[in-house]
Amino acid sequence: MAYFESFTVCVLCIFAIDFVSSQRHIFKESMSARNFRYSNCNTSVVPLYVNFLDISPDPIMIGNDITIRSRSTLDEDAGSHNNTIEVDLSLRLKTKTGYTELCQIVGESYCHYNDLCSILKDFMKDRTCPENIPKLYNNTCGCPFIKRPYDLPPIKIPIDQLSYEVRGTFVLTINLHEEGKILGCVEIQFCITDCNPLGYR
């Protein structure tokens, strides 16, 4: 459970720093032949649109760093209304017969966050915002986020070693809201340890 929460917060931090937008709502997916992929899963025009996202290595190896790269544009300020952004997550594990929704197993507290801004603030208490972020984007890795283009350099995040095995292909869907307004939806497929569906022989 601790790994899921830590990884989720790391991903949310990247997306919060990297809010993106466009007046398009077409499905856009990375064209890589790798197992990692992402898409914008919104069904209508929203302020959030991911132009590029990459997480490596693929698969993710527990105990090693992951590197996240992203490019984006934010059309309007976000996290400026009472400094709150609401997050709903879905995390599915691929099996040989389909997908299993892990949020039903780990519980709502791991999959719903009422205040992403507070999470970011707590997360950054013992961490240093990359030195180029405040200078380039007038942001200290927290709310609010000012509308503008964002082209972030590679960011490394350590993944702690665990006492148990985590493996398989996962699909993480992130829905963001602010004061009842949909900011956007991003879906990420990634592998941990290996990419074979659970139950595969």
Secondary structure, 3 states (H helix, E strand, C coil): CHHHHHHHHHHHHHHHHCCCCCCCCCCCECCCCCCCEEEECCCCCCCCCEEEEEEECCCECCCCEEEEEEEEEECCCECCCCCCCEEEEEEEEEECCEEEECHHHHCHHHCEECCHHHHHHHHCCCCCCCCHHHHHHCCCCCCCECCEEEEEEEEEEECCCCCCCCCEEEEEEEEEEECCEEEEEEEEEEEECCCCCECCC
